Amino acid sequence: MKALVAGWFSYEGSDFTAGDLLACDVVSGWLAEANVPFDIAVVPPLSDGVDIHTLYSRDYPLVIFVCGPFMRNRWEADFLGQFADSFLIGVNLSMPFPLREWNPFDVLIERDSDRLSRPDISLLSPRSLLPVVGLCLCEPYDEADVARANGFVERLVRTRAMACVPIDTRLDANATGLRSKAEVETLLARMDAVVTTRLHGTVLSLRNGVPAVVIDPEPGGGRIRRQAEALGWPFVFSVDQLQDAVLASALDRCLTPEARSLARRAATNGAGRLRDLQGTFAAAVGAAGRTSKRDERAAFAATLGWIAPSRESG
């Protein structure tokens, strides 16, 4: 006897979820332990399955519909008509109608109905958690080859399994919905690693012990490379000297406990180098009014069209 496992992941446009697929994993595991061969009906972007529209009851004496609400709509009617001659089991379904009025399954192991409620079976699925990687990327500017830098990041994301979180450090117009400096830093601090083309994406990640793969989008390196070097952070690359394999290797290393220790050390050492800066600033404040480059500044501003405001006599 061969079984078919179907669900909303078997129908295009059905809005299937990660929870549906995790429930499918549970049922698939149960079938494997029972030594029952089975196929899974899937639609793109899923693969390694069969197309439900090409199947017949005669090929699958046992058909299992897994997870989600099961109502009296067109997709349900198509499924029930297509597999009318199969033995149908419903697993982890929400049944909105009283079962005495409508229950099309030969066996129903529901998630909830008018007779009982159970925990969702996704609780039983094996966990396969991935690294959470923040993407903190800069917008184009004159000195930088931002398009090339972003291309490296895009290829890295396409070829690696990870949960990516876009993080924008700008607050004048934040592309990721963050509203304050605390929200930006809090999100960076929760990442397993950060891939960034921004200076403050680098600094704020390291300050919170989060390793950063740093790409300086300026050919030859500019302020971002200099900042990473000032912090003693080794995973920094100029856009014109970077290769995809090097970037992938750097991310692997940044996802290790050793890299987290190195990030904390870089932040501590960097803060130590700034210890005397407050005294320097205080001395500068004390010198205010003694010397001035007013004329030099005004001359420069004038070259860009600045006009000094007139003073009214008192």
C-alpha positions, 0 to 999 in steps of 0.5 A: 500500500502506497500513501499520499501525503497532501495539504495546502502545500499541494495547491498553488495560491493556498497560502501554506505556512511553515507550520503546515510543512512541519506537520507534514514532517511529523506525519512523514516520520510516522509513515516511515516508522510504520514502513509505509511507502509514501509520496508528498504532493507539493507545488513550487517553490517546494520540490522533491514531491509529486503534482497532485493534479496528475494523481489518481485514487487507484495509485494511492489507496491511502491519502492523508490530508495534513494541517490547516482549516478544512472547509466546504470550499472549491479546493476541498471539493476538488480533493475529495472528488479526486480521491473519493475511492481512497481511504482518507485520514485527516490529521491536525485539521481545524474543522469549523463545522459540527462533525455530525453535520460534515466530516468527509474523512474515514478517520479524523485526527483533528487539531480542533473541532466541536468535540475536542482540541489538541496541541498542533503537531508541529510541536513534535517536528524535529527542529532545524534552526539556522543562523540568524544573520543581519544584513546592514547595507548602505545606500549608494554614494559617490566614492563607493561601488555599492552595487558590486558590494551588494552583489556579493551579499546577494549571492551569499544569501542565495547560496546559504541556508540562513534566516536573514534580517534586513537592518537599516541604521538610518533614522531619517527614513528607515527602510526596515521600520526601526524608529530609534537608535535603541531599536537599531542596536537591539536588533543588531545585538540579537543576531548570530552574525551581521554582514554589513557595508556600513560603518555603524553596522560594524561598530554597533555589532561588535560593541554587542559581541556580534561578529560582523563580516564587513565589506568596504564598498570603496575600492581600496578601502575607505573609512569602513576599513580604517574603522575595522582596523582601528578596532583590530577586527580582521573580517573586513574586505574591500569590494575590489579585493573580495571573492565569493568564496572568501566571503562565505568562509568569513561568515562561517568563521563569524558564526563560531564562539571564537568569533564572538569572543573576538568581537567582544575583545575588539569592542573592549579594546576599542573603548579602551583606546578612547578612554582619554578622549573626554579629557581632550574634548574638555581641553578643547572646550576650555580653549573656545574663543582663544583662536578661530578659523572663522575667515578660512571657514567663511571663505570656503563656504563662499565658494559653495554659494554661502552668503554671510547674513547682514548684521543689523546695527544695535 
